[in-house]
Amino acid sequence: MRPQVLLFALIVSGAALEPARAQTSGGAQLFEKHCATCHVGHDIGRAPDREALAQRSPDSIVAALTNGPMAAQGAALSDADRRAIAEYLTSRSIDPPRPEGALQRCATSPRLPATIDGPAWNGWGAAITNPRFQPAAHARLTAEHVPRLRLKWAFGFPGAASARALPAVVAGRLFVGSESGVVYALDAKTGCAHWSFTAKAGVRTGMVVGPRKDAAGSGSHAVYFGDLAANAYALDANTGELLWTRKVDDHQYARITGTFAFDGEHVYVPVNAVGEEGAGSTPGYVCCSFRGSVVSLVAATGAVRWKSYTIKDPPIPRGKNKRGKPVMGPSGASVWSAPTLDLKRGVLYVGTGNLFSGPHVEAGDAIIAMALDTGAIKWINQRTLGDISIGGCRDLDLKKRRPDCPDRPVGPDVDFGASPMLVPMPDGRDVLVAGQKSAIAWGMDPDHRGEIVWMYKAGRGGPMGGIEWGTATDGELAYLPISDDQSSIYQREGDTPGGLHAISLATGKRVWFAPPQTPRCGSGKGCSAAQSAAITAIPGVVFSGSIDGVLRAYSSKDGSIVWEYDTNREFETVNGVKANGASIGGPGPVIVDGMLYVNSGYSLGGRPGNVLLAFQAE
């Protein structure tokens, strides 16, 4: 998606690089030789153009080519070449690394309590069932307080073009990752730093904090997360010391972008392949060989307990394309988001993305239930048939078609990128609510193999449309934010970006609709009313960020706006890093102990920024 994932997959695809190590030369010549095929003229229809790349920081481009999602393409370049490309594209020099001491260190760093039972937001959805609802006892922020929210502090992520990792707040500490791969432990009230840790690649996942026993047998806690090179980590929550790391998939395009789920003893890791679809469009790449999966690790040691693929059988040769290159399949069905745990039934639920290559199998664009103890697939409910990208051959504007692409149309790219929500109903039944990029929300019966109970069409949908990052529920209503803005990848008449829907969990019928607001960022590329970011609810209020850079609070009674904050500006930060807000995409707000935290900056389909903002009611 992961939702917005299609765009990301093509951004990271890049052009094929020559196997010989490139010689250092001017950035313009290097870009023309290695990158222009995909980034000039839009040969594949969705890669960012020069204008979009120029908005990013040079550090983020180097990071992407070195140990991020474009590492496979950047492997043939020297360090100097990567830097030259980055400085050419952005017209900015790469600043020297900031010393560790640049962080504002907390005066004291007391150990976390052995038992943590106070206000917290832990993991993607605030609970293992992923409701993205914070109850009053943990929120300590009421509907009456919301209009009095004021900015308390801001933290800047160095060298980043997006702020895309969801914070976790536990026992007064905030844990958050960054595009550069640095993970921070901050004081939740002031933003001072307790420690930092540098991962092997960029970090987009949220953080999960869980109990563990240290060598002496006394109580302690660990922080679990993943990176864009498919490495899972456990750090000591008190010190940031590495406890273990585990590579969960060896495919060159394997990534972890979804937050882990944690049941007290095991972590469940979702795995995707941002980039292989796009790589399939490059000459010589044999497409495609990745299968999405969930990996269960023992939390104490990082040992693999089981690995379950979304597609049962591994890809095999399926013939040749029009260029005479081999074609592999089936492939794809990535897992972009956090698993949802159902301890009562002993299963977890995940949503999957489209297939990269055929033949058609039921794993793509589906909700899948896996056994918690073995990973065995219990059932699959596929909602869109035939959604196959065929290795980057989607041609969304239908004006160009490469000679190796099929004559027939390819799939619509309507992944399940948002985590399903498992919601108990007053009559004792449960409903599984799953939002899709088709703009449809599905109510499913977890006791009858995901049988459809109701469906609700909230918008037009599409590759960058529909429901992208996350929904929320208060147990009575489900809240659905809508993107429906394809402009970052192709123009489509009739789209109306944005809007927030509230529907009955019992019937799937609309209760109210809050229409999109006029974008506060004006107009132009990366500026729209799309509400693609995950949303968050507390009693009486729903918070939704927008690609226009504004965070808005809606009354859960009627959808009226009760508060808003425009993040489109530069901020003075507690760590002294130059930071600005812009589009809000990806993770939604986190609300804990009277504070609200939100990331601002989303360069993939929006506008770049690099700030974490913390609010408190006056």
C-alpha positions as CSV (number, residue, x, y, z in Angstrom):
1,M,0.0,0.0,0.0
2,R,0.3,-0.2,0.8
3,P,-2.4,2.1,-0.3
4,Q,-0.3,4.9,-1.6
5,V,2.0,2.0,-2.0
6,L,1.7,1.7,-5.7
7,L,3.2,5.2,-6.1
8,F,6.0,4.2,-3.7
9,A,6.7,1.0,-5.5
10,L,7.2,2.8,-8.7
11,I,9.2,5.6,-7.1
12,V,11.7,3.1,-5.9
13,S,11.8,1.1,-9.1
14,G,14.3,3.3,-11.0
15,A,15.9,2.4,-14.3
16,A,18.1,-0.6,-14.8
17,L,21.8,0.0,-13.9
18,E,24.7,-1.3,-15.7
19,P,26.5,-4.1,-13.8
20,A,29.9,-2.4,-13.9
21,R,30.6,0.1,-11.2
22,A,29.7,3.6,-12.4
23,Q,32.6,6.1,-12.6
24,T,32.2,9.3,-10.7
25,S,31.0,12.1,-12.9
26,G,28.7,15.1,-12.9
27,G,25.3,14.6,-11.3
28,A,23.4,15.6,-14.5
29,Q,25.2,12.9,-16.6
30,L,24.7,10.3,-13.9
31,F,21.0,11.1,-13.7
32,E,20.6,11.0,-17.4
33,K,22.4,7.6,-17.7
34,H,20.8,5.8,-14.7
35,C,17.6,7.5,-13.8
36,A,16.1,9.5,-16.7
37,T,14.4,6.5,-18.3
38,C,11.8,6.4,-15.6
39,H,11.9,9.9,-14.2
40,V,11.8,11.9,-17.4
41,G,8.8,11.6,-19.7
42,H,7.0,9.2,-17.4
43,D,7.6,6.1,-19.5
44,I,5.9,4.0,-16.8
45,G,3.3,6.6,-15.9
46,R,3.9,6.8,-12.2
47,A,7.6,7.5,-11.3
48,P,8.1,11.0,-9.8
49,D,9.4,13.6,-12.3
50,R,12.3,15.9,-11.9
51,E,10.1,18.5,-10.2
52,A,9.0,16.1,-7.6
53,L,12.5,14.8,-6.9
54,A,13.7,18.3,-6.5
55,Q,11.5,18.8,-3.5
56,R,13.2,16.1,-1.5
57,S,16.2,16.5,0.7
58,P,19.5,15.4,-0.8
59,D,20.1,13.2,2.3
60,S,16.9,11.3,1.7
61,I,17.9,10.5,-1.9
62,V,21.3,9.3,-0.9
63,A,19.7,7.2,1.9
64,A,17.2,5.6,-0.6
65,L,20.0,4.7,-3.0
66,T,22.3,3.4,-0.2
67,N,20.3,1.4,2.2
68,G,16.7,2.3,1.5
69,P,14.1,1.1,-1.0
70,M,16.3,1.9,-4.0
71,A,19.4,0.1,-2.7
72,A,19.2,-2.5,-5.4
73,Q,19.3,0.1,-8.1
74,G,22.0,2.2,-6.3
75,A,24.3,-0.8,-5.8
76,A,26.2,-0.1,-9.0
77,L,26.9,3.5,-8.0
78,S,29.8,4.8,-5.8
79,D,29.1,6.9,-2.7
80,A,30.3,9.9,-4.6
81,D,27.9,9.1,-7.5
82,R,24.9,8.9,-5.2
83,R,25.8,12.2,-3.6
84,A,26.3,13.8,-7.0
85,I,22.9,12.7,-8.2
86,A,21.2,13.9,-5.0
87,E,22.9,17.3,-5.1
88,Y,22.1,17.7,-8.8
89,L,18.4,16.8,-8.3
90,T,17.9,19.1,-5.3
91,S,20.3,21.9,-6.1
92,R,21.5,21.6,-2.5
93,S,24.7,20.4,-0.9
94,I,24.6,17.5,1.5
95,D,25.2,18.8,5.0
96,P,27.8,17.0,7.2
97,P,26.3,14.6,9.7
98,R,25.1,16.2,12.9
99,P,27.1,15.1,16.0
100,E,25.2,12.9,18.4
101,G,25.4,15.7,21.0
102,A,23.1,17.8,18.8
103,L,20.1,16.0,20.4
104,Q,18.8,17.8,23.5
105,R,19.5,15.2,26.1
106,C,17.1,14.7,29.1
107,A,18.7,15.6,32.4
108,T,17.7,12.2,33.8
109,S,16.6,8.9,32.3
110,P,14.9,6.8,35.0
111,R,14.1,3.2,34.1
112,L,10.7,2.3,33.0
113,P,8.5,0.7,35.7
114,A,8.5,-3.1,35.7
115,T,4.8,-3.1,35.0
116,I,3.3,-0.6,32.7
117,D,-0.4,0.0,33.1
118,G,-0.9,3.7,32.7
119,P,-1.9,5.8,29.7
120,A,-0.3,4.5,26.5
121,W,-0.6,4.2,22.7
122,N,1.3,1.0,21.8
123,G,1.4,-0.4,18.3
124,W,-0.6,0.7,15.2
125,G,-4.2,0.7,16.4
126,A,-3.8,1.4,20.2
127,A,-5.0,-2.2,20.8
128,I,-4.3,-5.6,19.2
129,T,-7.7,-5.4,17.4
130,N,-6.6,-2.1,15.7
131,P,-9.6,0.1,16.4
132,R,-7.5,3.3,16.4
133,F,-9.7,4.5,19.3
134,Q,-8.2,5.8,22.5
135,P,-10.5,5.5,25.5
136,A,-11.0,8.3,27.9
137,A,-8.8,6.8,30.6
138,H,-5.8,6.8,28.3
139,A,-6.6,9.8,26.2
140,R,-7.2,12.2,29.1
141,L,-8.3,14.6,26.4
142,T,-12.0,15.3,26.2
143,A,-14.1,16.8,23.4
144,E,-14.3,20.0,25.5
145,H,-10.5,20.2,25.6
146,V,-9.9,19.7,21.9
147,P,-10.6,23.4,20.8
148,R,-8.0,24.5,23.3
149,L,-5.2,22.3,21.8
150,R,-1.9,24.3,21.3
151,L,1.5,23.3,20.0
152,K,3.8,22.4,22.9
153,W,7.0,21.2,21.1
154,A,8.3,20.1,17.7
155,F,11.0,17.6,16.8
156,G,12.8,17.6,13.4
157,F,14.0,14.5,11.6
158,P,17.4,15.2,10.0
159,G,17.8,14.5,6.3
160,A,14.2,13.3,5.8
161,A,11.6,14.2,3.2
162,S,8.8,12.5,5.0
163,A,7.7,11.8,8.5
164,R,6.0,8.4,8.1
165,A,6.7,6.3,11.3
166,L,3.9,6.1,13.9
167,P,5.1,6.9,17.4
168,A,4.4,4.7,20.4
169,V,3.9,6.4,23.8
170,V,4.5,4.3,26.9
171,A,5.2,5.3,30.5
172,G,5.9,8.9,29.6
173,R,8.3,8.0,26.7
174,L,7.8,8.4,23.0
175,F,9.5,6.0,20.6
176,V,9.6,6.9,16.9
177,G,11.6,5.9,13.8
178,S,12.7,8.0,10.9
179,E,13.4,7.9,7.1
180,S,17.2,8.0,7.8
181,G,16.9,4.9,10.0
182,V,17.4,6.6,13.3
183,V,15.1,5.5,16.1
184,Y,14.6,8.0,19.0
185,A,13.3,7.6,22.6
186,L,12.0,11.1,23.6
187,D,10.3,12.4,26.7
188,A,6.6,12.6,25.8
189,K,6.0,15.9,27.6
190,T,9.1,17.9,26.5
191,G,10.7,16.2,23.5
192,C,14.1,15.8,25.1
193,A,16.0,12.7,24.1
194,H,16.8,9.7,26.3
195,W,18.6,7.8,23.5
196,S,18.9,7.1,19.8
197,F,19.7,4.1,17.7
198,T,20.6,3.8,14.0
199,A,19.1,0.9,12.1
200,K,20.5,-0.7,8.9
201,A,17.9,1.1,6.7
202,G,15.1,3.5,6.9
203,V,12.3,2.9,9.4
204,R,8.7,3.4,8.4
205,T,7.0,1.0,10.9
206,G,5.4,2.1,14.1
207,M,7.0,1.1,17.4
208,V,5.7,-1.7,19.7
209,V,6.8,-1.8,23.4
210,G,6.6,-5.1,25.3
211,P,7.8,-6.7,28.5
212,R,10.9,-8.9,28.6
213,K,13.2,-10.4,31.2
214,D,16.8,-9.3,31.3
215,A,19.8,-11.4,32.1
216,A,19.3,-11.0,35.8
217,G,15.7,-12.1,35.5
218,S,14.3,-8.7,36.5
219,G,11.5,-7.0,34.6
220,S,12.4,-4.8,31.6
221,H,10.9,-3.8,28.3
222,A,11.9,-4.0,24.6
223,V,11.0,-1.9,21.6
224,Y,10.2,-3.9,18.4
225,F,10.2,-2.5,14.9
226,G,11.3,-3.2,11.3
227,D,13.3,-1.5,8.5
228,L,13.2,-1.1,4.7
229,A,15.8,-3.9,4.3
230,A,13.4,-6.5,5.9
231,N,15.3,-6.5,9.3
232,A,13.3,-6.9,12.5
233,Y,14.8,-5.4,15.7
234,A,14.4,-5.5,19.5
235,L,16.0,-2.8,21.5
236,D,16.2,-2.3,25.3
237,A,13.5,0.3,25.9
238,N,15.6,1.9,28.8
239,T,18.9,2.3,27.0
240,G,18.4,1.7,23.2
241,E,20.8,-1.2,23.3
242,L,20.3,-3.8,20.5
243,L,19.0,-7.0,21.9
244,W,18.6,-8.9,18.7
245,T,18.0,-8.4,14.9
246,R,16.6,-10.8,12.4
247,K,16.4,-10.7,8.6
248,V,12.9,-12.0,7.9
249,D,13.1,-12.3,4.1
250,D,16.1,-12.5,1.7
251,H,14.4,-11.2,-1.5
252,Q,16.2,-8.1,-2.7
253,Y,13.0,-6.1,-2.7
254,A,11.6,-7.3,0.6
255,R,10.6,-4.5,3.0
256,I,8.9,-4.1,6.4
257,T,6.6,-1.1,6.4
258,G,3.7,-2.4,8.6
259,T,3.9,-2.2,12.4
260,F,4.3,-5.4,14.3
261,A,1.6,-7.1,16.3
262,F,2.5,-8.4,19.8
263,D,0.7,-10.9,21.9
264,G,3.0,-10.8,24.9
265,E,5.3,-13.6,23.8
266,H,5.6,-13.3,20.0
267,V,5.8,-10.5,17.5
268,Y,4.1,-10.9,14.1
269,V,5.9,-9.2,11.2
270,P,4.2,-8.2,7.9
271,V,6.4,-8.3,4.8
272,N,6.0,-6.6,1.5
273,A,8.1,-5.8,-1.6
274,V,8.0,-2.1,-2.3
275,G,9.7,-1.8,-5.6
276,E,9.5,-5.2,-7.5
277,E,6.5,-4.1,-9.5
278,G,8.5,-1.1,-10.8
279,A,11.6,-3.2,-11.2
280,G,9.6,-5.4,-13.5
281,S,9.5,-2.5,-16.0
282,T,13.2,-2.4,-16.4
283,P,15.0,-4.2,-19.2
284,G,16.5,-7.5,-18.1
285,Y,14.7,-7.9,-14.8
286,V,12.9,-11.2,-14.5
287,C,9.5,-10.4,-13.0
288,C,8.4,-11.4,-10.5
289,S,9.5,-13.6,-7.6
290,F,8.3,-12.1,-4.3
291,R,5.5,-13.4,-2.2
292,G,4.0,-11.5,0.7
293,S,4.2,-13.1,4.2
294,V,3.8,-12.8,7.9
295,V,6.7,-14.0,10.1
296,S,6.2,-14.9,13.8
297,L,9.2,-14.3,15.9
298,V,9.9,-15.2,19.6
299,A,10.0,-11.8,21.3
300,A,12.7,-12.8,23.8
301,T,15.2,-14.1,21.2
302,G,14.1,-13.1,17.7
303,A,14.0,-16.8,16.7
304,V,11.6,-17.6,13.8
305,R,8.6,-19.4,15.1
306,W,6.8,-19.7,11.7
307,K,6.6,-17.9,8.3
308,S,3.4,-18.0,6.3
309,Y,3.2,-16.9,2.7
310,T,0.1,-15.2,1.3
311,I,0.6,-17.2,-1.9
312,K,0.9,-20.9,-1.3
313,D,3.2,-22.0,-4.1
314,P,6.5,-20.2,-5.0
315,P,6.7,-18.5,-8.4
316,I,7.9,-20.6,-11.4
317,P,8.7,-19.7,-15.0
318,R,5.5,-18.9,-16.9
319,G,6.9,-18.2,-20.4
320,K,8.4,-15.1,-21.9
321,N,7.3,-11.5,-22.5
322,K,7.4,-9.7,-25.8
323,R,11.1,-8.9,-25.4
324,G,11.9,-12.6,-24.9
325,K,12.6,-12.2,-21.2
326,P,11.4,-14.9,-18.7
327,V,8.2,-14.2,-16.7
328,M,7.7,-15.7,-13.3
329,G,4.5,-16.1,-11.3
330,P,2.3,-16.0,-9.4
331,S,3.8,-13.2,-7.2
332,G,2.9,-10.3,-5.0
333,A,0.0,-10.2,-2.5
334,S,2.2,-8.1,-0.1
335,V,1.2,-7.4,3.4
336,W,1.5,-3.6,3.9
337,S,-0.1,-3.0,7.3
338,A,-0.2,-4.3,10.9
339,P,-1.8,-7.7,11.6
340,T,-4.9,-7.7,13.7
341,L,-4.9,-10.2,16.5
342,D,-8.0,-12.3,17.5
343,L,-7.1,-14.1,20.6
344,K,-10.6,-15.5,21.1
345,R,-10.4,-17.4,17.8
346,G,-6.6,-18.0,17.8
347,V,-6.1,-16.2,14.5
348,L,-4.6,-13.0,13.0
349,Y,-6.0,-11.1,10.1
350,V,-4.1,-9.2,7.4
351,G,-5.0,-7.4,4.2
352,T,-3.0,-8.0,1.0
353,G,-2.2,-6.0,-2.1
354,N,-2.5,-6.8,-5.7
355,L,-0.6,-9.6,-7.5
356,F,2.6,-8.6,-9.3
357,S,2.4,-11.3,-11.9
358,G,-0.1,-14.1,-12.8
359,P,-1.6,-16.5,-13.0
360,H,-4.5,-15.4,-10.9
361,V,-4.7,-16.7,-7.3
362,E,-7.1,-15.8,-4.5
363,A,-4.4,-14.2,-2.3
364,G,-4.4,-10.8,-3.9
365,D,-6.6,-7.9,-2.6
366,A,-7.9,-10.1,0.1
367,I,-8.4,-10.5,3.9
368,I,-6.5,-13.5,5.1
369,A,-6.9,-15.3,8.5
370,M,-3.8,-17.2,9.8
371,A,-3.6,-19.4,12.8
372,L,-1.6,-17.7,15.6
373,D,0.2,-20.9,16.6
374,T,1.2,-22.2,13.2
375,G,0.6,-19.6,10.6
376,A,-1.7,-21.9,8.7
377,I,-4.1,-20.1,6.5
378,K,-7.6,-20.7,7.8
379,W,-9.5,-18.7,5.2
380,I,-9.1,-16.1,2.4
381,N,-11.8,-13.6,1.3
382,Q,-10.7,-12.0,-1.9
383,R,-12.7,-8.9,-2.8
384,T,-11.1,-7.9,-6.2
385,L,-10.3,-10.6,-8.8
386,G,-7.7,-10.2,-11.5
387,D,-5.8,-7.3,-10.0
388,I,-2.4,-8.1,-11.5
389,S,0.2,-5.4,-12.3
390,I,2.3,-7.7,-14.5
391,G,5.6,-6.4,-13.4
392,G,5.1,-2.7,-13.6
393,C,3.1,-2.8,-16.9
394,R,0.2,-0.8,-15.6
395,D,-0.4,2.0,-18.0
396,L,-2.8,4.3,-16.1
397,D,-3.2,7.0,-18.7
398,L,-3.6,4.4,-21.5
399,K,-1.5,6.7,-23.8
400,K,1.7,4.7,-23.7
401,R,2.3,1.0,-23.6
402,R,5.7,-0.6,-23.7
403,P,6.3,-3.4,-26.2
404,D,6.8,-6.0,-23.5
405,C,3.4,-5.3,-21.8
406,P,0.3,-7.3,-22.5
407,D,-2.4,-6.1,-24.8
408,R,-5.1,-6.7,-22.3
409,P,-5.7,-4.2,-19.5
410,V,-4.1,-4.9,-16.1
411,G,-5.6,-4.7,-12.7
412,P,-6.9,-1.5,-10.9
413,D,-4.5,-1.7,-8.0
414,V,-7.0,-1.6,-5.1
415,D,-5.0,-3.1,-2.2
416,F,-6.1,-3.6,1.3
417,G,-3.6,-1.2,2.9
418,A,-5.4,-0.4,6.1
419,S,-5.3,-2.9,9.0
420,P,-8.7,-4.6,9.5
421,M,-10.5,-3.7,12.7
422,L,-12.1,-6.4,14.9
423,V,-15.0,-4.9,16.7
424,P,-17.3,-6.5,19.3
425,M,-21.0,-5.8,18.8
426,P,-23.7,-5.4,21.6
427,D,-25.4,-8.7,20.6
428,G,-22.1,-10.7,21.3
429,R,-21.1,-11.0,17.7
430,D,-17.9,-9.6,16.2
431,V,-17.5,-7.8,12.9
432,L,-14.3,-7.4,11.0
433,V,-14.2,-4.1,9.2
434,A,-11.8,-3.8,6.3
435,G,-11.2,-0.7,4.2
436,Q,-10.0,-1.0,0.6
437,K,-8.4,1.4,-2.0
438,S,-11.5,0.6,-4.0
439,A,-13.2,3.0,-1.6
440,I,-15.3,0.2,-0.2
441,A,-15.5,-0.7,3.4
442,W,-16.4,-4.4,4.1
443,G,-18.1,-5.7,7.2
444,M,-17.1,-9.4,7.5
445,D,-18.2,-12.2,9.8
446,P,-15.0,-13.7,11.4
447,D,-17.0,-16.8,12.5
448,H,-18.0,-17.7,8.9
449,R,-14.8,-17.4,7.0
450,G,-15.1,-13.6,6.5
451,E,-18.6,-13.8,4.9
452,I,-19.8,-10.3,3.9
453,V,-22.3,-8.8,6.3
454,W,-22.5,-5.4,4.7
455,M,-20.5,-3.2,2.3
456,Y,-20.3,0.6,2.0
457,K,-19.1,2.5,-1.0
458,A,-17.4,5.7,0.2
459,G,-15.9,7.1,-2.9
460,R,-14.5,6.4,-6.4
461,G,-11.3,4.6,-5.4
462,G,-8.2,3.8,-7.4
463,P,-4.4,3.3,-7.0
464,M,-4.1,6.4,-4.8
465,G,-7.8,6.5,-3.9
466,G,-10.4,5.1,-1.6
467,I,-9.3,4.1,1.9
468,E,-5.6,4.1,2.2
469,W,-3.8,4.1,5.6
470,G,-6.4,3.5,8.3
471,T,-9.9,3.6,9.7
472,A,-11.2,4.0,13.2
473,T,-14.1,2.9,15.3
474,D,-15.6,3.8,18.7
475,G,-17.6,0.6,18.9
476,E,-20.8,2.1,17.5
477,L,-19.7,3.8,14.3
478,A,-16.8,3.2,11.9
479,Y,-15.1,6.2,10.4
480,L,-13.7,6.1,6.9
481,P,-11.3,8.8,5.4
482,I,-11.2,9.0,1.7
483,S,-8.3,10.0,-0.6
484,D,-9.5,9.8,-4.2
485,D,-6.7,11.9,-5.5
486,Q,-4.8,10.3,-8.4
487,S,-3.1,13.5,-9.6
488,S,0.3,12.4,-8.3
489,I,0.4,9.6,-10.8
490,Y,-2.1,10.5,-13.5
491,Q,-5.0,12.8,-14.2
492,R,-8.5,11.5,-14.0
493,E,-11.6,13.6,-14.5
494,G,-14.4,13.4,-12.0
495,D,-12.3,12.8,-8.9
496,T,-13.4,14.6,-5.7
497,P,-10.5,14.2,-3.2
498,G,-11.2,14.0,0.5
499,G,-14.1,13.5,2.8
500,L,-14.9,11.6,6.1
501,H,-17.7,9.1,6.4
502,A,-19.3,7.7,9.5
503,I,-21.3,4.5,9.2
504,S,-23.2,2.2,11.5
505,L,-21.2,-0.9,12.5
506,A,-24.5,-2.9,12.7
507,T,-25.8,-2.1,9.3
508,G,-23.1,-0.4,7.2
509,K,-25.4,2.5,6.5
510,R,-24.2,6.1,6.5
511,V,-24.8,8.2,9.6
512,W,-23.1,11.3,8.5
513,F,-20.6,12.7,5.9
514,A,-18.2,15.5,6.3
515,P,-17.3,16.9,2.9
516,P,-13.7,17.8,1.9
517,Q,-12.4,21.2,2.8
518,T,-10.8,23.7,0.4
519,P,-7.1,22.9,0.5
520,R,-5.1,25.3,2.7
521,C,-2.0,24.8,0.7
522,G,-3.4,26.5,-2.4
523,S,-3.0,24.5,-5.5
524,G,-0.4,22.7,-7.5
525,K,1.3,19.3,-7.4
526,G,1.1,17.6,-4.0
527,C,-1.7,19.9,-2.8
528,S,-5.2,18.5,-2.4
529,A,-8.0,17.8,0.0
530,A,-7.3,14.0,0.0
531,Q,-7.6,12.4,3.4
532,S,-5.3,9.5,2.9
533,A,-3.7,9.4,6.3
534,A,-4.9,7.0,9.1
535,I,-7.4,8.6,11.4
536,T,-7.8,8.4,15.2
537,A,-10.8,8.7,17.5
538,I,-11.4,9.5,21.1
539,P,-14.8,9.8,22.8
540,G,-16.7,12.5,20.9
541,V,-14.0,13.4,18.4
542,V,-12.4,12.0,15.2
543,F,-9.0,13.4,14.1
544,S,-8.0,13.3,10.4
545,G,-5.0,14.8,8.7
546,S,-5.0,15.8,5.0
547,I,-2.6,16.1,2.1
548,D,-3.3,19.8,2.3
549,G,-1.2,19.8,5.6
550,V,-4.1,20.5,8.0
551,L,-5.1,18.3,11.0
552,R,-8.8,18.6,11.7
553,A,-10.9,17.4,14.6
554,Y,-14.5,16.4,13.7
555,S,-17.4,15.9,16.1
556,S,-18.4,12.2,16.1
557,K,-22.0,13.3,16.5
558,D,-22.4,15.1,13.2
559,G,-19.0,15.5,11.5
560,S,-18.7,19.2,12.2
561,I,-15.2,20.6,12.5
562,V,-14.4,21.6,16.1
563,W,-10.6,22.3,15.7
564,E,-7.9,22.5,13.1
565,Y,-4.2,23.2,12.8
566,D,-2.3,24.2,9.7
567,T,1.1,22.5,9.7
568,N,2.3,24.2,6.4
569,R,5.2,26.2,7.9
570,E,8.7,25.9,9.4
571,F,9.0,25.0,13.1
572,E,11.5,25.7,15.8
573,T,12.5,22.3,17.1
574,V,13.7,21.0,20.4
575,N,16.6,19.2,18.7
576,G,17.7,22.2,16.6
577,V,17.0,20.6,13.3
578,K,15.5,22.7,10.6
579,A,12.0,21.3,10.0
580,N,8.9,22.1,8.2
581,G,5.4,20.6,8.0
582,A,3.5,19.9,4.8
583,S,1.3,17.1,3.7
584,I,-0.1,14.7,6.3
585,G,-0.1,11.1,5.0
586,G,0.6,7.7,6.4
587,P,0.2,7.3,10.2
588,G,-2.5,9.2,12.0
589,P,-2.4,11.1,15.3
590,V,-1.4,9.5,18.6
591,I,-3.3,10.6,21.7
592,V,-2.0,9.8,25.2
593,D,-2.3,11.4,28.6
594,G,-3.6,14.8,27.5
595,M,-1.2,15.1,24.6
596,L,-1.7,14.7,20.8
597,Y,1.2,13.8,18.5
598,V,1.2,13.9,14.7
599,N,3.8,13.7,11.9
600,S,3.8,16.2,9.1
601,G,5.6,15.7,5.8
602,Y,4.7,13.2,3.1
603,S,6.6,13.4,-0.2
604,L,5.0,10.4,-2.0
605,G,1.9,11.9,-3.5
606,G,2.1,15.0,-1.3
607,R,4.7,17.6,-0.3
608,P,7.8,16.9,1.7
609,G,8.3,17.7,5.4
610,N,10.1,16.3,8.4
611,V,8.5,17.2,11.7
612,L,6.8,15.6,14.7
613,L,4.4,17.9,16.4
614,A,3.2,17.6,20.0
615,F,0.0,19.4,21.3
616,Q,-1.6,19.9,24.7
617,A,-4.8,21.7,25.7
618,E,-4.3,25.1,27.4
